[in-house]
Amino acid sequence: MDRRRAVTIAILVAIVALHVYLSVQQALFFEQHEIESMQSGAKGYVSDEVWYVDAARNILIKVFHTYPKVRPLGASVIYNNFSQLDEAAKLAKSFGLQLVLYKCGSSYCYSKLPALYVRAPSLKLIEEFANATHARDVVVGWPIGDSQNLDQYLNLEHPPLAKYLIAACLAFLGDRPVFWRIPSIACGAMLVVLAFLIVWEISRNEIAALLTAFLTAIDPLSRVMSSLAMLDIFVAAFTALALLFVVKRMFRAAVVATAVAACFKFNGIFALVPLLAYVIHEDLRRGERPLYIFADVLLYTGLTGLAFMAILVVVSIPLIQYLGFSSWFSQSVVGAIEWHLSTKCVGPSCPPASTPLDWFFGVNSFPLYIYDDKTIYAQGLVPFYAASFILALLSIPALAKRKPVSRYAWFLFMGLWICYVAIWFAGSHTQYSFYAVQLTPFVYAFLVLRVFELLDREELIEMFRAWYGVLRVLGSALAQLLG
């Protein structure tokens, strides 16, 4: 290994270590603050973690028949109504249980779910208490989130892969917030490495690749999503893996990686659009006929669809066995597609939805966590996002004419983004700013590569010259139309 390569790898390792450190610190902060706030109603979950972690715990217990590892031993005991809950709370001590969450001040700790949280020396004591007080359900582990029927929730509107990884952490490491988040931290590190590899593959420029990795590592959106047990960082990492295969022209591998990304969350399938853009580009470069190109587009679209459904069915076998195929298909495929294309939450009590354009300008950013009159928003480095998006639009004529290497990053960046625009027009108007983490490495990849190109005065002049040509054509067409 030559010295230059060794230095590059050492710097990349340092960048990844920085990202992991920042993500772990953020995850620990969330855990500590939530624990300190439990008697004020906190349960340990940040934002949408409440859906994914509770679903993972329910899958672990109900589908895999395995309890999470939790010390000290505790369980959420759930009742049919609050009157039943009050009677049960009076008997907890007589069964040798410590009542941890019941009343928080003058209110119930659980306002939407008739539940209390107890600790005990053994699971047998908790089960005896639950049977004697006619509990509806017992969920062993960290305190359940506060939402109606959450003890039955499996999050079937999203594929199960992320929940399996979270559930594995609950079973083998322990059921506490920082452990829920370990898979996300790992995916965040993976995203930083892939950002480097994608830019290196496109440009063979170590400085550009390291700068892209560094910006991805310190980006506020990628850092906070890497510290939470939510689905989007998984999608981002495996989308980046798929698009690394794309830029390496390993299109069949990209199909499989795209299908895997979609088995974390359906928007992983968006990697298909940049994949098709590259396939078309390669066919055009080889001088293929239009019919051949069309056949290639159909081939890779079909392969991706088949791979996705095959992998989805395989990873869902435990859920299919638990629910039955008909119920699973209705909820996890048909119902999930309808859910993704619907408007999910409107009104003053809902978090702010955003359009895909908003993400680049910090408009309607999603508030992930509010504490001590401070708010952590799901948004990236807004000046960089805005600059990358504006530059992507301004560069279109020049990229088409001169074909610099940044056009490959443009395909990735704009290919993903246009999918969000498409589903917005299809009816998915409740999109949230944390979805943009799927775009993060490509925002920086295009920005870095294009800025490096524009440092060449001739390239900068050509960008404006290309627009001058476009405006001349438009002016002539308008003159003829009016004449």
C-alpha positions in Angstrom: 0.0 0.0 0.0 1.5 3.4 -1.0 1.7 6.2 1.4 -1.0 8.4 -0.2 -3.5 5.6 0.0 -2.6 4.9 3.6 -3.1 8.5 4.5 -6.4 8.6 2.7 -7.7 5.5 4.6 -6.4 6.9 7.9 -8.3 10.2 7.3 -11.5 8.3 6.3 -11.3 6.2 9.5 -10.9 9.3 11.6 -14.0 10.9 9.8 -16.0 7.7 10.5 -14.9 7.6 14.1 -15.9 11.3 14.5 -19.4 10.5 13.1 -19.8 7.5 15.4 -18.7 9.5 18.4 -21.1 12.3 17.7 -24.0 9.8 17.1 -23.3 7.9 20.3 -23.1 11.1 22.3 -26.4 12.2 20.8 -28.0 8.8 21.5 -26.8 8.9 25.1 -28.0 12.4 25.6 -31.5 11.4 24.4 -31.5 8.4 26.8 -30.3 10.4 29.8 -32.7 13.2 29.3 -35.7 10.9 28.8 -34.9 8.9 31.9 -34.6 12.1 34.0 -38.0 13.2 32.6 -39.9 10.0 33.2 -42.0 11.3 36.1 -43.1 14.1 33.8 -44.5 11.6 31.3 -41.4 10.7 29.2 -41.0 7.1 28.2 -37.5 7.1 26.6 -38.6 7.3 22.9 -37.7 10.1 20.6 -40.1 11.1 17.9 -41.2 8.1 15.7 -39.0 5.7 17.7 -42.1 5.0 19.7 -43.6 3.2 16.7 -40.6 1.2 15.5 -39.1 0.1 18.8 -42.5 -0.9 20.3 -43.3 -2.8 17.1 -39.8 -4.5 17.3 -40.5 -5.5 20.9 -43.9 -6.8 20.0 -42.5 -8.8 17.1 -39.8 -10.2 19.3 -42.3 -11.3 22.0 -45.4 -12.3 19.9 -43.8 -13.5 16.7 -40.5 -14.9 17.9 -41.6 -15.8 21.4 -38.5 -14.3 23.0 -38.4 -11.7 25.7 -36.1 -8.7 25.6 -33.1 -8.7 28.0 -33.9 -6.1 30.6 -32.2 -5.4 34.0 -33.8 -4.8 36.4 -36.7 -7.0 35.2 -39.7 -4.9 34.3 -42.9 -5.1 32.3 -45.7 -2.9 31.1 -49.1 -4.3 32.3 -52.0 -3.2 30.2 -55.7 -3.2 31.1 -59.0 -2.7 29.3 -59.9 0.5 31.1 -58.6 3.0 33.7 -60.9 1.8 36.4 -59.4 -1.7 36.2 -55.9 0.0 36.1 -56.6 1.9 39.4 -57.7 -1.3 41.1 -54.6 -3.2 39.9 -52.3 -0.4 41.1 -53.6 -0.9 44.7 -52.5 -4.5 44.6 -49.0 -4.2 43.1 -47.2 -4.0 46.4 -48.9 -7.0 47.8 -47.5 -9.1 45.0 -43.9 -7.9 45.7 -43.8 -5.5 42.7 -42.3 -2.0 42.5 -44.8 0.3 40.8 -42.6 2.5 38.6 -45.0 4.3 36.3 -48.7 4.8 37.3 -49.3 8.3 38.3 -47.1 11.2 37.2 -48.2 14.0 39.5 -52.0 14.2 39.4 -52.3 12.6 36.0 -51.8 9.1 34.7 -48.3 8.4 33.3 -50.1 6.7 30.5 -53.0 8.9 29.3 -53.8 7.0 26.0 -53.2 3.5 27.1 -54.5 2.0 30.5 -51.1 0.7 31.5 -48.6 0.7 34.4 -45.0 -0.3 34.6 -43.7 -2.5 37.3 -40.4 -4.1 38.3 -40.1 -7.5 40.1 -37.5 -10.1 41.2 -39.0 -12.6 38.7 -41.3 -12.8 35.7 -43.5 -15.3 37.6 -44.5 -12.6 40.1 -45.5 -10.2 37.2 -47.5 -12.9 35.5 -49.3 -13.8 38.8 -50.1 -10.1 39.3 -51.4 -9.7 35.8 -53.6 -12.8 36.0 -55.0 -11.8 39.4 -55.8 -8.3 38.2 -57.3 -9.4 34.8 -54.7 -7.6 32.7 -55.2 -7.6 29.0 -51.5 -7.9 28.1 -48.0 -7.9 29.6 -45.1 -6.5 27.6 -41.8 -7.4 29.2 -39.0 -4.9 28.6 -38.6 -1.1 28.7 -41.8 0.9 29.4 -44.1 0.8 26.4 -44.9 4.0 24.6 -48.1 5.8 25.3 -50.5 5.2 22.4 -53.8 3.3 22.1 -53.3 -0.5 21.5 -49.6 -0.1 21.1 -49.0 -3.5 22.6 -50.6 -5.0 19.5 -48.8 -2.8 17.0 -46.5 -4.5 14.4 -45.9 -1.5 12.1 -47.1 -3.4 9.1 -47.2 -0.3 6.9 -43.4 -0.7 6.7 -41.3 -3.8 5.8 -39.8 -5.6 8.8 -36.0 -5.6 8.3 -35.2 -2.6 10.6 -37.5 -4.0 13.3 -35.7 -7.3 13.2 -32.4 -5.6 13.7 -33.8 -3.5 16.6 -35.4 -6.7 18.1 -32.1 -8.5 17.9 -30.5 -5.7 20.0 -33.3 -5.9 22.5 -32.8 -9.7 22.8 -29.0 -9.9 22.9 -27.8 -6.5 24.2 -30.7 -5.2 26.3 -33.9 -3.2 26.1 -32.8 0.3 26.7 -32.7 3.3 24.4 -29.0 3.4 23.6 -29.1 -0.3 22.5 -32.1 0.3 20.3 -30.0 2.8 18.4 -26.9 0.7 17.7 -28.1 -0.5 14.3 -28.7 3.1 13.3 -25.3 4.2 14.5 -23.8 1.4 12.4 -25.8 2.5 9.3 -24.7 6.1 9.8 -21.0 5.0 9.8 -21.8 2.9 6.7 -23.3 5.9 5.0 -20.2 8.0 5.5 -17.9 5.3 4.1 -20.2 4.8 1.1 -20.3 8.6 0.5 -16.5 8.4 0.1 -16.5 5.4 -2.1 -19.2 6.8 -4.5 -17.3 10.0 -5.1 -14.0 8.2 -5.4 -15.5 5.8 -8.0 -16.9 8.8 -9.9 -13.9 11.1 -9.8 -10.8 9.2 -8.6 -10.2 12.4 -6.5 -9.3 11.6 -2.9 -9.8 15.1 -1.7 -13.3 15.4 -3.1 -14.2 12.0 -1.7 -12.9 12.8 1.8 -14.6 16.2 1.8 -17.9 14.5 0.8 -17.5 11.9 3.6 -16.6 14.7 6.1 -19.6 16.8 5.2 -21.9 13.7 5.4 -20.3 12.9 8.8 -20.9 16.3 10.4 -24.2 17.0 8.7 -26.8 17.6 11.5 -29.5 15.5 9.7 -27.3 12.4 9.2 -25.9 12.7 12.8 -29.3 12.9 14.5 -30.9 10.2 12.3 -27.9 8.0 13.1 -28.6 8.4 16.8 -32.3 7.3 16.6 -34.0 4.0 16.0 -35.9 5.2 13.0 -36.1 3.6 9.5 -34.7 6.4 7.4 -31.0 5.9 8.2 -31.3 2.3 7.2 -32.8 3.3 3.9 -30.1 5.9 3.3 -27.3 3.5 3.9 -28.6 0.7 1.7 -29.7 3.3 -1.0 -26.0 4.5 -1.0 -24.9 0.9 -1.3 -27.1 0.3 -4.3 -25.9 3.5 -5.9 -22.3 2.6 -5.3 -23.0 -0.6 -7.3 -24.6 1.7 -10.0 -21.6 3.9 -10.4 -19.4 0.8 -10.6 -21.7 -0.4 -13.4 -22.6 -3.5 -11.3 -26.3 -3.2 -12.2 -27.4 -6.6 -11.1 -25.9 -6.1 -7.7 -27.6 -2.7 -7.6 -30.9 -4.3 -8.2 -30.5 -6.6 -5.2 -29.3 -3.7 -3.0 -32.2 -1.6 -4.1 -34.6 -4.4 -3.2 -33.0 -4.7 0.3 -33.2 -1.0 0.9 -36.9 -1.1 0.0 -37.3 -3.9 2.6 -36.5 -1.4 5.3 -38.9 1.2 3.9 -40.6 1.4 0.6 -38.8 4.6 -0.5 -35.6 2.5 -0.9 -37.1 1.5 -4.3 -36.3 5.1 -5.4 -32.7 4.0 -6.1 -34.2 2.4 -9.2 -34.5 5.8 -11.0 -30.7 6.6 -10.8 -30.1 3.0 -11.8 -32.2 3.3 -14.9 -30.5 6.7 -15.7 -27.1 5.0 -15.7 -28.4 2.0 -17.7 -29.7 4.4 -20.4 -26.5 6.4 -20.3 -24.4 3.3 -20.8 -26.6 2.1 -23.7 -26.4 5.5 -25.4 -22.7 5.6 -24.9 -22.5 2.2 -26.7 -24.7 3.5 -29.5 -27.6 1.1 -28.8 -30.9 1.4 -30.6 -34.0 2.9 -28.9 -35.7 -0.5 -28.8 -32.8 -2.1 -27.1 -32.7 0.8 -24.5 -36.4 0.4 -23.9 -35.9 -3.3 -23.4 -33.1 -2.7 -20.9 -35.3 -0.3 -18.9 -38.1 -2.9 -18.7 -35.6 -5.6 -17.8 -34.1 -3.7 -14.8 -37.5 -2.4 -13.7 -38.9 -5.9 -13.7 -35.8 -7.4 -12.0 -36.0 -4.8 -9.3 -39.7 -5.4 -8.7 -39.3 -9.2 -8.6 -36.2 -9.0 -6.3 -38.1 -6.7 -4.0 -41.2 -8.9 -3.7 -39.1 -12.1 -3.3 -36.9 -10.6 -0.5 -40.0 -9.0 1.1 -41.8 -12.3 1.2 -38.7 -14.2 2.5 -38.0 -11.7 5.3 -41.7 -11.6 6.2 -42.1 -15.3 6.6 -42.3 -15.0 10.4 -45.0 -12.4 10.1 -46.9 -14.4 7.5 -46.9 -17.4 9.8 -48.2 -15.3 12.6 -50.8 -13.3 10.7 -51.6 -15.6 7.8 -50.7 -14.8 4.2 -54.0 -13.0 3.3 -53.9 -10.7 6.3 -50.2 -10.0 5.8 -50.6 -9.2 2.1 -53.6 -6.9 2.8 -51.8 -5.0 5.5 -48.1 -5.1 4.5 -48.5 -4.7 0.7 -51.8 -3.3 -0.4 -52.5 -1.3 2.8 -48.9 -0.1 3.0 -49.0 1.3 -0.6 -52.2 3.1 0.2 -50.7 4.4 3.4 -47.6 5.8 1.7 -49.7 7.6 -1.0 -52.1 9.1 1.5 -52.2 12.3 3.6 -51.5 10.9 7.0 -51.9 13.7 9.5 -53.4 17.2 9.2 -54.4 19.8 11.7 -52.7 21.8 14.4 -51.7 18.8 16.5 -49.7 17.3 13.7 -46.0 17.9 13.0 -45.2 20.1 10.1 -45.2 18.4 6.8 -42.9 19.6 4.0 -42.6 19.5 0.3 -39.4 18.0 -1.2 -38.4 21.5 -2.2 -38.6 22.7 1.5 -35.8 20.3 2.5 -33.1 22.3 0.8 -34.1 25.6 2.4 -34.9 24.5 6.0 -38.6 25.2 5.6 -41.2 23.3 7.7 -38.4 21.2 9.3 -39.6 18.3 11.4 -39.1 18.9 15.2 -37.5 15.6 16.4 -37.0 16.5 20.0 -38.0 19.4 22.3 -36.2 19.9 25.6 -35.5 22.9 27.9 -37.2 25.3 25.4 -34.8 24.0 22.7 -35.7 22.0 19.6 -33.7 19.6 17.5 -34.9 19.8 14.0 -34.5 17.3 11.2 -32.6 19.4 8.8 -29.1 19.4 7.2 -26.6 22.2 6.7 -29.1 24.4 4.9 -26.6 26.7 3.1 -25.0 23.6 1.6 -28.3 21.9 0.7 -29.6 25.1 -0.9 -26.3 25.7 -2.8 -26.3 22.1 -4.1 -29.9 22.2 -5.3 -29.6 25.6 -7.0 -26.3 24.6 -8.6 -27.9 21.3 -9.8 -30.6 23.4 -11.6 -28.1 26.0 -13.0 -25.8 23.2 -14.3 -28.3 21.3 -16.4 -27.5 22.9 -19.8 -23.7 22.7 -19.2 -23.9 19.1 -17.9 -25.8 18.1 -21.0 -23.3 19.8 -23.3 -19.9 19.2 -21.7 -20.5 16.0 -19.7 -18.2 16.6 -16.8 -17.9 13.9 -14.0 -20.3 15.8 -11.8 -23.1 14.7 -14.1 -22.9 11.2 -12.6 -23.5 12.6 -9.1 -26.3 14.7 -10.6 -28.1 11.6 -11.8 -27.9 10.1 -8.3 -29.0 13.3 -6.5 -31.8 14.4 -8.8 -32.9 10.8 -9.6 -33.8 10.2 -5.9 -35.3 13.7 -5.3 -37.6 13.5 -8.3 -39.2 10.4 -6.8 -40.3 12.3 -3.8 -41.7 15.0 -6.1 -43.6 12.3 -8.0 -45.2 10.7 -4.9 -46.0 14.2 -3.6 -48.1 14.8 -6.8 -49.5 11.3 -6.4 -51.0 12.3 -3.1 -48.3 11.8 -0.4 -48.5 15.3 0.9 -47.4 14.5 4.5 -43.7 14.1 3.8 -41.3 15.0 6.5 -37.9 16.6 6.4 -36.1 13.6 7.9 -36.8 11.7 4.7 -34.0 13.9 3.1 -31.3 11.9 4.9 -31.6 9.5 1.9 -30.4 12.4 -0.2 -27.6 13.7 2.1 -24.5 12.0 0.7 -25.6 12.9 -2.9 -26.3 16.5 -2.0 -22.7 16.8 -0.9 -21.3 14.5 -3.7 -22.7 16.8 -6.4 -21.9 20.0 -4.6 -18.2 19.0 -4.0 -17.6 17.7 -7.5 -19.4 20.6 -9.2 -17.6 23.2 -7.1 -14.2 21.6 -7.9 -15.1 21.8 -11.6 -16.2 25.4 -11.4 -12.9 26.4 -9.9 -11.7 26.1 -13.5 -12.6 29.5 -15.0 -13.4 28.0 -18.4 -16.0 25.6 -16.8 -17.6 28.5 -15.0 -17.8 30.5 -18.2 -19.2 27.5 -20.1 -22.0 27.2 -17.5 -23.2 30.7 -18.2 -22.6 30.3 -22.0 -24.8 27.2 -22.0 -27.6 29.2 -20.3 -27.1 32.0 -22.8 -27.7 29.5 -25.6 -30.8 28.2 -23.9 -32.2 31.7 -23.4 -31.5 32.5 -27.1 -33.5 29.5 -28.2 -36.3 30.3 -25.9 -36.3 33.9 -27.1 -36.4 32.9 -30.7 -39.3 30.5 -30.0 -41.2 33.1 -28.1 -40.7 35.7 -30.9 -42.0 33.2 -33.5 -45.0 32.4 -31.3 -45.9 36.1 -30.8 -45.1 37.0 -34.4 
